[in-house]
């Protein structure tokens, strides 16, 4: 497993810790679960942005793939 460091505001960390305590998890485990869930089920807005970026840069991606 790879380690990722994320900077959070004190308020965000306090909120994360409080929610983690409610579900009897560590803040790290809760953050990991939320990130994994978000990546498995991306929002409609994220999907739309991804499509836009992929179509916008399709020529660049093709040129890079041929290198």
Secondary structure, DSSP 8 states (H G I E B T S, - for coil): ---------HHHHHHHHHHHHHTT--HHHHHHHHHHHHHHS--HHHHHHHHHHHHHTHHHHHHHHT-
